[in-house]
Amino acid sequence: MNKAAGFDCLTVEHIIFAHESVVIVLRTLFNIMLHTGLVPDSFGIGKTTPVPKFKGCKRSVSADDFRGITICPVISKLFEHCIKKFIDVPTSVRQFGFKKNVGCENALHSLRKVVNYFNNRKSTINAGVIDLRKAFDKCNTFGILHMLQRKNINSCIINTLENWFSKSSTAVNWFGSMSQYVPLLSGVKQGGVLSPLLFTIFVDTVLDKLELTNRGCFVNFRCYNSFMYADDLILLSISVTDLQYLFKVCSDMFTELDLPINVSKCHCMRIGPRFNICCKPLKIQGNDVNWVNNINYLGVTIVSAKSFKCQWNESRARFYTSVNTILGRLSCNASIDVLLKLIRSQAVPSLLYGISAVTLSNTEIHSFTNAYNNIFYKIFRSFDKNTVSYCQWYCGFWPFELLYDYHRYNFLNRLVVNKLLTCTSAIDNPDYIEYSKIQNKYDIQDSDSIGKIRYNIWKHFENMLPW
């Protein structure tokens, strides 16, 4: 609901509030399209709006500084939803993009537990990040169709998609002015329902090829040498030589898939006891890949150190920006309920992003607590910790430490329920111990509901207060 309309000015609301017979009409239309392998020409028409990748203002920009989001006709999106039900193709467990109940935090959690596993055994992890240039826009449509054939997808769907790709075109919306329609000869639309699924299937062969190399990080014959979220790929190896070999395999595979690598954004980093030992630059397609002190993976800055460590300065900066914007627009004299509700929905998520996937140290929790309590310092004009605790209790806010425990527990609980975290696995054991500690701290059971968990944490908060 409340989404932009396509070129035909139709929105989701037109379908929802139409006569019930529209369901029969669309069903018949979609069956005809699958039977004939043809889609209407209008299904391929889109409106692309450039969204800047940079923050603030920039004096000189290029096309690479923007990401194009395409708005497609709503009827075509309904058809994509129907087709999606028939493309049920399993992908690698190391691909975390566009999967149900899986997200960026799962990728960060897997990366962290592998690094810690080898660091605890006195091994240094060499991590390599590969960035693809315009991955969604550059992927070969015939390669996607060929991949669907290899996955034994129904030929009616493949024929329909082939016809659909041949009719794809778009016009660019720039400050209210529309360009002429330009045919799209490659790529999938950013904004299409099927686009993420098709792209994931297309690049999944890279992870399969990396597993067959038997190079990099393996634990009990299980592959952990690579993790991917959509087009963000990170490679892990305890040997620099093996990392160079994995780079070569990725380069060959992406060349075969006709996906260009952005070498200038590819980096290497070391985490472990010998993290400060200098190594020669590695090579990708004849270009040097330099060693750096930190890398940004899925919005989280990971630092080169003796163990897995994140830098949270950007999270706190985004949090302060959101809080100051709200207070600047409304001022501290506005309704406290309104201010706190806006801050909870707009600012606090920036502070919490990614933290449930890692174990925060006491220093990190203290740093986050200072930023979090800054809300109450400004609104209630008090720097007394007891006063701030009472204000949090009366306003329905937890202290940051309890808020972190709640999100961390829910994340680990989902892994336990889905059998992705067990006490018998050596690589999962530290997280499972932490999971048990949180349960004991708040007297929580595996079968407890969200309401029960929140109630127990709230009672723990009450007992902390100096009544």
GIRA-V617797 format. One line per field, one symbol per residue. phi: phi as a letter, one per 20 degrees, with the letter a starting at -180 (. if undefined). burial: b if it has 16 or more other ideal C-beta (glycine too) atoms within 10 Angstrom, else e. Layout:
# GIRA-V617797
phi: ???
burial: ???
This chain:
# GIRA-V617797
phi: .mdfeffemecfffffeffgfffffffffffffffemccggffeecdddfdfeedmdbfcccffecdedeedgffffffffffgfedddfdgfeddeldfmcbgffffffffffffgfffdmdeeddcdddeelgfedffffffffffffemfgffffffffffffdfbbceeclnddeffdfdebndffpffegfffffffeffffffffffldnecclmdfceacccldedcdcbecfffffffgfffffffffemdfeeffdebcbdcqgdfeefcffecclndfdeecebcdclndeddfbfbfbdddfffffffffffffffffdmfefgfffffffffeddggffefnffeceffffffffffffffggfgffelbdfffffffffffendeffgfffgffffffffffffemebceeeffeggffffgffffffdlddgeffffffffffffffffffef
burial: eeeeebbeeeeeeeeeeeeeeeeeebeeebeebbeebebeeebbbbbbeeeeeeeeeeeeeeeeebebbbbbbbbbbbbbebbeeebeeebbebbbbbeeebbbbbbbbbbbbbbbbbbeeebbbbbbbbebebbbebbbbebbbebbeeeebeebbbbbbebbbebbebbbbeeeeeeeeeebebbbbbbbbbbbbbbbbbbbbbbebbbeeebbbeeeeebbbbbbbbbbbbbbbbebebbbbbbebbbebbeebebebebeebbbbbbbeebeeeeeebebeeeebebeeebebbebbbebbeebbbebeebbebbeebbeebbeeeeeeeeeeebbebbeeebbebbbbbbbbbebeeebbebbbebbbbbbeebbeeeeeeebbbbbbebebbbbbbbbbbebbebbbbbbeeebbeeebebbeebbeebeebbeebebeeebeeeebeebbbeebeeeeee
